[in-house]
């Protein structure tokens, strides 16, 4: 099996090392793991691509490359430059430091990398590690993802739904904020929404007198209700959410058509 991996925390991120280990085991002794990751952190860039300027790419080692671009750029670089058109069997993105559950998924470069792979017609999974009080004292805060990641990826490959439509499914997996031993299982859930976690900005003045704005997030431990990813994670479950890049609000189509119909 040939696997392409990327992330949004950057080529030197500890979560990428966790993902490399997961991918290596899934690929098997005869498999190939190719890494194309951002040269610098790209958290919060979502599905952005560097459409108006070039992306520099550097070979760091055998099958290991860094690109000065977003995770989606890295997937494109991997498919059309690094792999020279050879299609990977799977694209993995992560393991992100912090959860990409709830509304975080909309901003996530980790999810954006998996989304680009799906748009390219490839099976893809985004993986993220929820951080919290249960991980802060661990020697390895990625312990839950490291211990359970291989089994989750294999289960999705063997039993997941892998359609081949124009907006094919990809998966957003979030590991709970606890030790590996504390993981209580997994659940297929929808994306939740934290009402108290909207982003905002906080102004600061630099020593030179210039005014800058820092983007701020909100509380991550707000529960989002049964059957949602955040709720599952806070209950110690690995959250598995099937996703598509299609932004259409299908539930509103019929009602909107009736409302806008000519009198």
MOTAQUI-V690465 format. One record per helix or strand of 3 or more residues. SS is the DSSP state (H for helix, E for strand). FROM is the first residue (numbers start at 0). TO is the last residue. If there is no record, write none. Layout:
BEGIN
SS_FROM_TO + SS_FROM_TO
END
This chain:
BEGIN
E_1_5 + H_13_26 + E_31_37 + E_56_60 + E_63_66 + H_70_81 + E_89_96 + H_103_106 + H_108_118 + E_123_128 + H_132_135 + H_142_158 + E_169_174 + H_179_181 + E_184_187 + E_199_204 + E_210_215 + H_228_233 + E_236_242 + H_249_258
END
